[in-house]
Amino acid sequence: MKTTAPLSLALLTALLAGPAAASWNLALDKDCLACHGTPPRGDAPTIERLAKRSEGLRGNEEKIRQEAQKLRSRRDAVAHEQLSQADAERLVRWLADGAK
């Protein structure tokens, strides 16, 4: 009989809480709050400002995909460049949904 390793607490929490918590955990995992927290680093917008700016993308998967590509191409933030397209889309979708 094979056994599998137990799920990490963060993954288990994300699975039980749904997509919004999963995206919040992704933002934490990718260290987004290092620059976009409160207070923000330098002139970086806070998560709240990013969410407000992104609300027009809600429900528009093509625009979310484009915004994710734009996010990943930012040369002023190494963390942005290191995001996969799927993770960037998840973060942009979460922001468009109000980052809640």
N, C-alpha and C positions, 0 to 999 in steps of 0.2 A: 504494500500500500504506500503510495506516494503522499508526502505531506508538503504543503506549501508554507512559505514564510508568512507570518501575519501581516496584514495591511498596516502601513504606517498610520499614526494617529491623524496626521494632516489629510492623507488620502481618504481615510475612513470618514472624517468630518466632512470633507468636500462631497463625498458620495451621498452621505445622509442628508446634507443640507441643500443640495441642488446646485444648479448652474451658477447662481449668483455667488454663493460661497466658494464654489470651485474657482471662479474668476478672481475673487478677492484673494484666495490662497495663491493663485498664480501670480498676482501682483506682488504679494509678499515674497513668494519664492524667487521672483525675478528682481527683487529689491527695488521695485518702482518707487517705494516710499522714501528711499534714500534721497531722491531728488524731488519727488512730487508729493512729499508728505507735508505736514504742517508743523513748523514753517518749512517752506520749500527751500531747496538749495539754489542760491543765486536768483536768476530770473525765471527758473522753471515754474510752470503753472502747477497748482495743486491738483490732486485727483478731482476735487469738486469742480474746479475751473475747467479741467479737461472734459468732465462729464457734461457740464453745461454747454461747452463748445461742440460736443459730439452728439447732442440730442437730435439734431436734424438727420443723422445717419440711421436712426432707429428703424429697423425693418427693411432697410435697403442693403441687401447682401453685396451687391456690386460696389456700392460706395464704401461699405465696410472693408471689402477686399482691397480697394484702391487706397484707402486711408492706412490700412495695415502695411501695404507696400511702401507708402510714403514714410510711415513711422520707421520701418526697417532701414530706409535709405538715409536717415539722418546721420550725417557724418560728425556731428558735434556730440554724439552720445554713443559710446561704445556699447552700452547695454542694449540700445535699440538695435544696433547692427547684429547682435548676437541672438535676437529673438528669431524663432522659426516663424514661417508665414502663418502656420496654424495658431501658434501662441499669440502672435500679433493680432490676428483676426479675433481671437477670443477676448483679448484685452480691449480692443476697439468696440466690439459688440457689447461688452460689459459696461464700458464708458457710455455708449449710446443709450443703454438701458438705465442710466442714472448712477452707475457704480454702486449699486446697493446689493 
